């Protein structure tokens, strides 16, 4: 299969590009490199803004996977962040519809659900609480508008990511921030009281889910990508301290809670499992141990590759 992946130098994009190429697929990797990261980049990466892509760039492609985005929720409150993400997504959707590519898979986020209780199924209403989430809602609505305009046989799907983590994730995310702090003997910083819960999925498991979606004959209009299990930030911190052998007084400090913090995200994976089959998600302690070992092997304490 011939694919084009935007955001291919990102955390999920780089892992997916590697997995698909290892599986024999041909992948055109695109990223504007606006985020500086020591993460290994895919070979033959095209350094370009998504908004420079034309229908001709997509014509020889079977499936486009659009992962490029400015993903920081706190920074999305800055002027221009919402506008950037919506402009990029709008351009890519329009470019796809004007091309002959067969399928477009768009990345969305659990953030679109906002503050709701219980496992979050795909039919739950949108309730965004940040400009980042509102931009993803806008993208999903654009997809709904364009989908009926596609010719027979062409598809437009959405995958909503929950919290994905792994060894090559940048240090501003919670799991690597905790692991790096514990490894360096610094206290783990928890924003708020730590009772907020998150659905954590190891990158290898997320890539397994994505490759099943891509290899299936048809894209669903929207599907969750998560583990179906949530842990509190306090529980995550305890697990990191166990993994690193750092448990003890002074190992954790609390700061003020984030504005508009959402108390819980848990993916309802019923639709994914029914459509693509079950995924055997690795236990948290095992996944953290694997992540710590790989991170220690390939990253220095200053966040650069060894």
ZICORPE-V564010 format. One record per backbone hydrogen bond with DSSP energy under -1.0 kcal/mol. CO is the residue of the C=O (numbers start at 1). NH is the residue of the N-H. E is the energy in kcal/mol with one decimal. If there is no record, write none. Layout:
# ZICORPE-V564010
co:CO nh:NH e:E
co:CO nh:NH e:E
This chain:
# ZICORPE-V564010
co:1 nh:26 e:-2.3
co:2 nh:62 e:-2.0
co:2 nh:63 e:-1.8
co:3 nh:28 e:-2.9
co:4 nh:65 e:-2.9
co:5 nh:30 e:-2.7
co:6 nh:67 e:-1.2
co:7 nh:10 e:-1.6
co:10 nh:14 e:-2.6
co:11 nh:15 e:-1.2
co:12 nh:16 e:-2.6
co:13 nh:17 e:-2.5
co:14 nh:18 e:-2.1
co:15 nh:19 e:-2.2
co:16 nh:20 e:-2.7
co:17 nh:21 e:-2.4
co:18 nh:22 e:-2.4
co:19 nh:23 e:-1.4
co:20 nh:25 e:-2.4
co:21 nh:24 e:-1.6
co:26 nh:3 e:-3.1
co:28 nh:5 e:-2.6
co:29 nh:46 e:-3.1
co:30 nh:7 e:-1.0
co:30 nh:8 e:-2.4
co:46 nh:31 e:-2.2
co:46 nh:48 e:-1.2
co:49 nh:52 e:-2.3
co:50 nh:53 e:-1.9
co:55 nh:59 e:-1.2
co:58 nh:61 e:-2.1
co:62 nh:103 e:-2.3
co:63 nh:4 e:-1.9
co:64 nh:105 e:-3.2
co:65 nh:6 e:-2.3
co:66 nh:107 e:-1.9
co:74 nh:77 e:-1.3
co:75 nh:78 e:-1.6
co:78 nh:81 e:-1.6
co:80 nh:84 e:-2.2
co:81 nh:85 e:-2.0
co:82 nh:86 e:-2.3
co:83 nh:87 e:-2.1
co:84 nh:88 e:-2.4
co:85 nh:89 e:-2.3
co:86 nh:90 e:-2.6
co:87 nh:91 e:-2.2
co:88 nh:92 e:-2.3
co:89 nh:93 e:-2.6
co:90 nh:94 e:-2.3
co:91 nh:95 e:-2.8
co:92 nh:96 e:-2.4
co:93 nh:97 e:-2.3
co:94 nh:98 e:-1.6
co:96 nh:99 e:-1.5
co:102 nh:155 e:-2.4
co:103 nh:64 e:-2.5
co:104 nh:157 e:-2.8
co:105 nh:66 e:-2.8
co:106 nh:159 e:-2.6
co:108 nh:161 e:-1.8
co:109 nh:112 e:-1.7
co:110 nh:113 e:-2.0
co:112 nh:127 e:-3.1
co:114 nh:116 e:-1.1
co:120 nh:268 e:-2.1
co:121 nh:124 e:-2.2
co:130 nh:134 e:-2.6
co:131 nh:135 e:-2.2
co:132 nh:136 e:-1.8
co:133 nh:137 e:-2.3
co:134 nh:138 e:-2.2
co:135 nh:139 e:-2.1
co:136 nh:140 e:-2.3
co:137 nh:141 e:-2.4
co:138 nh:142 e:-2.3
co:139 nh:143 e:-2.4
co:140 nh:144 e:-2.0
co:141 nh:145 e:-1.8
co:142 nh:146 e:-2.6
co:143 nh:147 e:-2.5
co:146 nh:149 e:-1.5
co:147 nh:150 e:-1.5
co:151 nh:154 e:-2.1
co:155 nh:104 e:-1.7
co:157 nh:106 e:-3.0
co:158 nh:223 e:-1.6
co:159 nh:108 e:-3.3
co:160 nh:225 e:-2.9
co:161 nh:110 e:-2.4
co:163 nh:201 e:-2.9
co:165 nh:203 e:-2.5
co:166 nh:169 e:-1.5
co:170 nh:173 e:-1.7
co:173 nh:177 e:-2.2
co:174 nh:178 e:-2.4
co:175 nh:179 e:-2.6
co:176 nh:180 e:-3.0
co:177 nh:181 e:-2.1
co:178 nh:182 e:-2.6
co:179 nh:183 e:-2.4
co:180 nh:184 e:-1.6
co:181 nh:186 e:-2.8
co:182 nh:185 e:-1.1
co:188 nh:253 e:-2.8
co:190 nh:255 e:-2.5
co:194 nh:234 e:-2.4
co:196 nh:233 e:-2.0
co:197 nh:265 e:-1.2
co:198 nh:231 e:-2.3
co:199 nh:163 e:-1.5
co:201 nh:165 e:-2.2
co:202 nh:206 e:-2.4
co:203 nh:207 e:-2.7
co:204 nh:208 e:-1.8
co:205 nh:209 e:-2.0
co:206 nh:210 e:-2.5
co:207 nh:211 e:-2.8
co:208 nh:212 e:-1.7
co:209 nh:213 e:-2.0
co:210 nh:214 e:-2.7
co:211 nh:215 e:-2.4
co:212 nh:216 e:-1.1
co:223 nh:160 e:-2.6
co:225 nh:162 e:-2.1
co:231 nh:198 e:-2.7
co:232 nh:236 e:-2.5
co:233 nh:237 e:-2.6
co:234 nh:238 e:-2.3
co:235 nh:239 e:-2.2
co:236 nh:240 e:-2.5
co:237 nh:241 e:-2.4
co:238 nh:242 e:-2.2
co:239 nh:243 e:-2.5
co:240 nh:244 e:-2.3
co:241 nh:246 e:-2.0
co:248 nh:251 e:-1.5
co:251 nh:188 e:-3.1
co:253 nh:190 e:-2.8
co:255 nh:192 e:-2.6
co:258 nh:261 e:-1.3
co:263 nh:197 e:-2.9
co:266 nh:120 e:-3.3
co:269 nh:273 e:-2.8
co:270 nh:274 e:-2.6
co:271 nh:275 e:-1.9
co:272 nh:276 e:-3.6
co:273 nh:277 e:-1.6
co:279 nh:281 e:-1.5
co:283 nh:287 e:-2.6
co:284 nh:288 e:-2.9
co:285 nh:289 e:-2.2
co:286 nh:290 e:-2.5
co:287 nh:291 e:-2.4
co:288 nh:292 e:-2.8
co:289 nh:293 e:-2.3
co:290 nh:294 e:-2.3
co:291 nh:295 e:-2.6
co:292 nh:296 e:-2.5
co:293 nh:297 e:-1.6
co:294 nh:298 e:-2.1
co:295 nh:299 e:-2.5
co:298 nh:306 e:-2.4
co:300 nh:303 e:-1.9
co:304 nh:300 e:-2.9
